[in-house]
């Protein structure tokens, strides 16, 4: 028993505070993204003052960037809660509403005009007339934007998707994402990945009875993005797709 206790005592131990600040920065930013603020507070207490300062500074910087995105959408009504006093969960929810609108801007379901952002039910502190234009800031700087394939897309691509299960979109030079930046990434990065498999998407549509038999062969694949998770540090999207013949579509619109 004595030898076993001595062996255990001789084993090297690593305190939480021994980890480099940059690792803790990533851990806490991820926890904030998951809205685990209570876990963040507990972990911060385990850090050295220097590491704690680095981590909290990074988190606060991300939150400041998020506020820059949300400020134009904040209600101007006198009774509205000051945006600086809102909880992280309220801010992330509103940010997700704005980005969700930008995801379909300029796509096949958007004919013209600037769509109004539909904030979640019960959110009374946001401007109900706030619209999304090409220049609208829709995602804060510092957030990683990751795109996952839907089950439908993964099934069509088969083995081709396994080497590219998730796509991390490079941020614009400005750091933050405008609605125009989202559209550009969708058209120039995501669409080409799908369009090289246009015939396979048409075959799948025919197989499941979703193809118009009067349509000529598909000549286009439309990527459709939806919000999967909106976090302070990372935002995840899901990409689905529809194949169609453009001329036939507009002739029958």
N, C-alpha and C positions, 0 to 999 in steps of 0.2 A: 504494500500500500504506500509506504514511504517513498519507494523508488518511482511509483507511478505519479505521485503528487509532484516529486522533484522534476520528472520529465515534463509534466504539464506546465510547471512554472518556468521551465527553461525554454519553452517554445516561444518564438518571437510573436509579439502581438502588435497590431496596427490600430491605433486609435483613429476615430473618424477625422480628427483634426490633422492627421498625418497626410491625408490626401491633398493633392495640389488644388489650389483655388479654382483653376479652370475646370476641373472635374465637377466640383461642387456647383460651379456656375451652371453647368449643363443640367445637373440633377435637379436643382431648384427651379430652373427655368421650365423644365419639363413638368415638374409638379404644379407650377403655376398654370401651365397650359391645361393641365387636367383639373384645374380649380381646386387642388388639394392645398388650400392656404394654411390649414391647421398643421398639416404635415411639414410645410415649409417652415413655419414658426418653430416647431419642435427641432427640426434639423439645424436651423440657424443657431439655436442655443448650444449645439455641440461644436460649432466652429470656433476657431481662434478669431480674435477681433479683426485681424488683417484679412483672413479669408471671408469672414462675414461681410466685411465692407465691400470686397470685390464682387461677391455674389449679389448682394442687395443692390449695388450700383447698377449691375447689368439688368436685373429685373426691373428696377425703376426706370431705366432707359427705355426698355421695351414698352412699359406702360405709358411713358410719355409719348412714344411714337404712336401708340394706339389712340391716345387722346387727340393727337393731331388729325387722325383719320376721322374720329367721331365728332369732333367739335362742330363742323358745319351741319351735322345732322341733329344736333342737340336742340331741343325745344327752346323757343325764346319766351315761353309763357312764364310769368313771374312766379307761379307756384311750382315750377319744375325744379327738381332736385339739382343742385350744382353738379356738373359733370365730375368735378374732382372728388365729390363725396360719394359717388356711386361705388357699389361693390365691384370687384373684379368680374364676378359672374354676370352682372348687368352689362358691363362694358363688352365682354366677350360675346354675349348674346346679340347685342346691337351690331357689333362688328360682323358677326356671321350673317345677319340680315342684309347688310350692305353688300358684302361679297357675293352672297347668293344671287342678288339681282344682277351683278356684273357678269356672272358666269354664263348667263344666256343672252347677254347684250350682243346684238349684231348677229345672232344665230338664226336658225331657220324659223324659230317661233317669234322672232322680233321683227316686225314689219317696218316700223318707223317710230320716231319720237324718243323721248327720254322717259323710261319707265320709273314709276314711283316706287320707292323702297317700302315694302310691307314689313313693318316691325312686328315682333311677336305680340300676340294678344296680351293685353294688360300692361304693356310698356307705354306708360303715359308721358314719359319724359323725353320723347323723341319727336322731331318735326314730322308730322304725318304728310306734309307736302314735299318732303325731301325727295329729289329725283336723282337718277344716275345718268350722268353724261360721260362722253369719252374722257374728259379731263378729271372726273371725280376721283379722289383718292379713295381706294377701296380696300387696301391691305397695308398694314403698317410695316415700316422698315424693320429689319432684323428677324422677321418671321420666315421660317423655311416653308416653302410651298411644295407639297408632295402630292403626286397624282397616282392613284391606284386604278387598275383596270376593274371594270365590273365583271361579274360572273359571265355575262353574255359575251363581252369582248374577249375575256380569257378563253372561253370555249371556242370562239371562232379562230383565234390566233394559235391555240394549241401550244405546241412546244416553243413557238416563236416568242411567247410572252414570258417564258420562264427566266430568260436572261434580262428581262426588263420589267420586273413585277411592279416596280414603283419608279416613277420619274420625278426627279427633283428639278423644278424649273429654276433656271438662273434668274436672279432678281434684276430688275432694270438698273440702269446706271444711277438713277435717282435714289435707289435704295428702297423706296416705297413703290407700291403698285397702283397705277391708275386703272380705270376701267379699260382704257385703250391698251394698256400693257397686257391685261388679261386676254383681251380679244386677239392681240398679236401672238401671244404664246399659244393660244388655242389653234389659230390658223397656220402658224409657221412651224410650230414644234409638234403639236399633238395630231393635227389632221394628217400630215405626211406619214406618220406611223401607221395610221389606219388605212389610208387610201391605197397603199401598196397591196392591200388585201381586200379590195372592193368586191371582187367576184365571190370571195368566201363569205362576206357579209350578206350578199344577195342570196347565196345558196342557203344560208341559215334562215333568212327571212322566208324564203319559199318553203323550207322544211317545216316551219312552225306556223304556216298559214298567214303570214303577215305581209305578203308581197302582192301588189296589184298585178294581176295576170295581164292586164292591158298595157302595162308599162314596158317600154324598151329596157334593155339591160342597164343596170346601175352604172352611173359614171361619176358618182360622188358618194363619199361617206361623211356624215355629219357627226362630229364629236359632241356629246352632250355631257356637260359637267354638272355635278351637284356637290354640295358641301357635305363632307363626312364628319369632320371635327374642326372646330375653330379654337385654337389655343393661342396663348400669348407668344410662345416660342415656335410653335409649329402648327401649320394648317394643312389638313388632309382633304383631298377631293377624290371623288369617284368618277371615272370616265366611262360612259356608255356610248353607243354609236348606232346610227341608222344609215342604211344604204338606200339610195334612190337615184332616179334619173331626173336631173334638174329641169330639163325642158318639160317633161311629163308632169312633174310636180307643179310647176307654175301654170301650166295649161289647165290644170284641174284644181287650182287653189280656190 
